[in-house]
Amino acid sequence: MKLRSLVGFSVFALTLSQPGARAQALYGTLVGNVVDSTDAAVAGAQITISNLGTGQKWTLTSNAAGTFSASSLPPGSYEVTAEMQGFRKFSQSGVEVRANDTVRADIRMQVGAISESVQVSAAAQSLQTDTMDVRSEIQAGDLQNTPVPMTRNYQSLLVTVPGMTPPTNAHSISANPSRALVLNSNGSSAQSSAVRVDGATTWNSWLPHLSGYVPTLEAIEQVTVQTNSYEADLGYAGGAAVNVQIKSGTNEFHGSGFWFHNNQHLKARPYFLPATQGQPKRILNQMGGSLGGPIRKNRLFFFGSYEYTPDRQSSFRLGNVPTAAMRAGNLSASTLPLFDPRTGNPDGTGRTPFPGAIIPAASISPIVRKVIDLIPQPNIGAPGLIAQNYFNSGSFLYDRHTLDTKVTAQVSDRLNLSGRVSYLDWHFDNPAYFGPLGGTGIESRGSYDGIGLGTTLSMTYSAVYTVTPNVVIDGYAGYTVLDNGAENIRLDENLGRDFLGIPGTNGTSRADGGWPGLAVAGFDTYGRAQTNSPWNLRLPQAQYVASLAWTKGTHNIRFGWDSLWIAQDGQEPKGSPGFLNFARGTTSQPGAAMNDYNSWGAFLLGLPNSLQKAVRLEVGKTRTFAQSLYVRDKWQASRKLTVSAGLRWDYFGVPTRGGGRGLEIYDFNTNVLRLCGIGSQPANCGFSLSKKMFSPRLGVAYRPSETVVFRMGYGINWDPINIARNPLQTYPILSNATFPAANQFVAVSPIAAGIPNVAPPSVGDGTIRIPNAVAVELVDPKFRRSYIQAWNFMIEKDLGGGWQGQAGYVGNRQLRLQNRWNTNYGYIGGGTASQVLNRRFGRTAGTAIFSDAGGFRGYYDSLQAQVNRRFRGYTMRFTYTWSKVLGPLSGNEFGVDGYQNETPEYWPLIAKVVRNIDRPHNFNAAFSAELPFGKGKRWATGGAPAALLGGWQINGLFTAYSGAPFNVTTSGASLNAPGNAQTADQIKDRVEIFGSRDLWFDVSAYAPVTAARFGTSGRNQIRGPGVVNGDLSVYRSFRISERVGAQFRAEMFNVTNTPHFANPRNDISATQPGLITGTANTGRDGIDERFVRFGLRLQF
């Protein structure tokens, strides 16, 4: 869709906005007590609440207890007035109402004539007096003033939120075009966090640990992050609940124009760029503007923001390629023997070494020779080394257009409407690491070689209707759809079949074209590096929410309904051209140590340890929904005490494939797959999901004085993960066959034999026997959803002089943690033959069930503190978290990729260890200071001094946090237990941490495991490098006219150019363990070195 057409559509759609549902996430609440000079309650006072930006007014009356409550107020600055016969008129201006928050404005009436008045101004910031959740807020001014790295993504600043694991990047641009960050909060998995834009959920349902849309920085009015003890009206979140409020128009025209620029001359050299290479080209621009104002004064308002981000760079990548001697079969540089797999016994014992570790030329596979001829030679590093010995660069392109629009309307004194339309259009082009041979994309953000393109559309329509001053109906409807895809290079050539001559590779469709994948352990993959491309996915979701707020005496009661619908259409091919893996054990033997020379030897001989081939049989589709009801009573028990009690009921429905067809169920007794809704099979096949998912919420806020608040909260939240995700592309939608060898020491077959074909299924009566080599992804038909019990106790204090501080204990327990469990696991020393389904049916393929098997728990305990100051042009914020995160060790922290040990008997080894997201210490300091010179300031208020010294502003962000824990691993060949990861033996009592890039830890404290057992080292017992970083910016503002101002910006990121190292190589069997080969993932899209960005911003 062209941008011009989209703008027209946005304006048209917004004019048709209709009432939707609950809008508390869009609006705020204002409460207060009205008392006289003796602290007696004043009943019957007329309270008028006026929005200073739009002119809207609300009128209500204080009740018998002197309290008042106004809900569903649009965010903005308000004036609160109170009138009562016998008292002076009271007026308080500058009361800031924020979305999804309760603000207190207490009123003290003075005896006198009503014609007299008392006027006060609200404090710049107020205590959190009436909500019991743990929250942080980032205002538009903070977003504009704090240095925000790279493409100015607001999520980068969430590192300052207490309890938040520092956000990180994840996935390719095509899978994550908005460049959303992974948000782990209070030890919870990122997939349980939820990001809403104007109240509407914007999940990337395929990657549920990411949000699907990130608005432009210029469009954001406020970001609210709730991390613990939400009220009952907030659901579909177990970790962080992030709500992004888009700006609205007012009675005054306001706007901005901006241009930010960075290039290679404003960057330091990347730390790992070889000394022989020049500074790579990098040109990043970001330009656009915003405009908001009235369409009809006091009635109809608009806001719009557009941003264009062209990114051009010469990207580079370092990797491992074989030396010239290795290509010829000479592996004598290895310190270990190289065994001939064509000798000895079927279990790998009794083998004869190749003399001198040299493979005869006649033994090298002709197919492999074709590949070797295309592999580039080493071009960096010392001769003979195979670690980080190849450098390549190429031109990477990434363009992004982002549009955010919003219209708000006061239709009458009782009805208010608003509508938002946001749109993202993007594409990239990423060269292949090995050129014509393919490989991964050179630019890590692109991940895939080739091109990607797509769009994202996100909308919210909301309405508020005031029935009476005490009864308000509000709500919204939201819709978001991601439509993305990517293609590899050379798809029009069947290179595996026609060039290499490997039978069974490639296929009948264009998506099956190109290279097969050739993965040699310890080296970069040749050909198709990712099994999940080319791909395309369309991910729509819709949310409808409605609520009624009723104020009765000192009770504010809210009833509501919440509905969520998610669809997924599309597919990842899972290696449709074919994928071949070459392991170390093939040229070793049981009891022997091994290294990367062993895997290269297996490749030369053309002896893969496993084969994979996928065939797409139909387009994958899933549909899922959720329904919720809730009630919440916020009771002003006294002037000093607020109690909030609520109950939420959630039901997550049984997923389907649409059209009356359900998901699939595997019968473990017969090896038969039931296709629900086909033939004689019922639509749900007996799926039974709980309808008893109740979530109690309770909170107390006690205000012993106007300067102190004690808050306590407790609540249960259900993990909202979409359980239909993994089954999107399972059999018989996709035939994903894997052919493993009998054990880690033998080949599955010679490469010249190719990949076997799997016959397509015949669905018949709705039952099929799954081919033994074909994997399935299923949901436990008795699935029990994970839930989180969260609690907090916080103390907040106004410290005077504009300072505020709070500190407290925040904790939770995550129960029945869910994950993808491969039920076809094996046992120590048993190899493929020991897999439980192989012993019963001859089945060797993965049989994954998404379930809560194991009953694992997560543990989080923390001290969280922050100190803030906003006063006369100065803003400072200090945050600190001291925490510990324990729980099961999984493949990642997303909850969808399986445990490191799949065999139940071995679960105790991983059940309660330090988790990957654990960062014990996280400290942040942000500041913004307008220098006290120039007009309206303390010094140099006029003339040349004011012109020279006025308008300067300094801003900064300092961050320091602990490093990530990691395992020390080794080859799992001797363990020989499918589905289980191996750790090394620890042979020293104490492991010394050297802290050097060349050797981070004492690798001599560990040894490979050569027997059939687990290693003796613990899980995640070593911690990698921490991060200390400082960002700084200097702004100079000047006036062009009375209404138009300009600002020149110079921003510097990683001011000291301190490298932030990633964890070291942790595989004792690999080349150079302990070596650090890259920089840490700090959420900056791989840019770690110091860089300077210049910007020019106009504002009126």
Secondary structure, DSSP 8 states (H G I E B T S, - for coil): --HHHHHHHHHHHHHT----S--TTT-EEEEEEEE-TTS-B--S-EEEEEETTT--EEEEE--TTSEEEEEEE-SEEEEEEEE-TTB-EEEEEEEEE-TT-EEE--EE--BS-TTSEEEEE--SS----S--SEEEEEEHHHHHHS---TTT-GGGGGGGSTTB---B--S-TTT-TT---B--BTT--GGG-EEEETTEE-B-TTSTTSBS----GGGEEEEEEEEE---TT--S-SS-EEEEEE----SS-EEEEEEEEEEGGGB---TTS-TTS----EEEEEEEEEEEEEEETTTEEEEEEEEEEEEEEEEEEEE----HHHHTTB-TTSSS--EETTSS-TTS-S-EE-GGGB--GGGS-HHHHHHHTTS----SSSTT--SS-EEEEEEEEEEEEEEEEEEEEE-SSSEEEEEEEEEEEEEEEE-BTTGGGB-SBSSTTT-SSEEEEEEEEEEEEEEEEEEETTEEEEEEEEEEEEEEEEE-TTTTSBIIIIII--TT-S-SSGGG-B--EEEETTS--EE---TT-SEEEEEEEEEEEEEEEEEETTEEEEEEEEEEEEEEEEE--SSTT-EEEE-SGGGS-TT----HHHHHHHHHTT--SEEEEEEE-S-EEEEEEEEEEEEEEEEE-SSSEEEEEEEEEEEE---EEETTEE-EEEETTTTEEEETTSTTS-SSTT----S-EEEEEEEEEEEEETTEEEEEEEEEEE----TTSGGGG-TTTEEEEEEE-SSTTS-SS-GGG----------TTTEEE--TTB-EEEE-TT----EEEEEEEEEEEEEETTEEEEEEEEEEEEES--EEEES----TTTGGGG-HHHHHH---S-EEEEE-TT---EEEEEEEEEEEEEETTEEEEEEEEEEEEEE--BSSSSSSS-BSB-SGGGGGGTSSEE-TT--SEEEEEEEEEE-SBSTTSSB--SHHHHHHHTTEEEEEEEEEE---EE--B---TTT--TTB--B-EE-SSS--B---SS-SB-GGGEE---SSS--SS-TT-EE---EEEEEEEEEEEEESSSS-EEEEEEEEESTT----B-----BTTSSSTT---SB---SSTT--S-EEEEEEEEE-
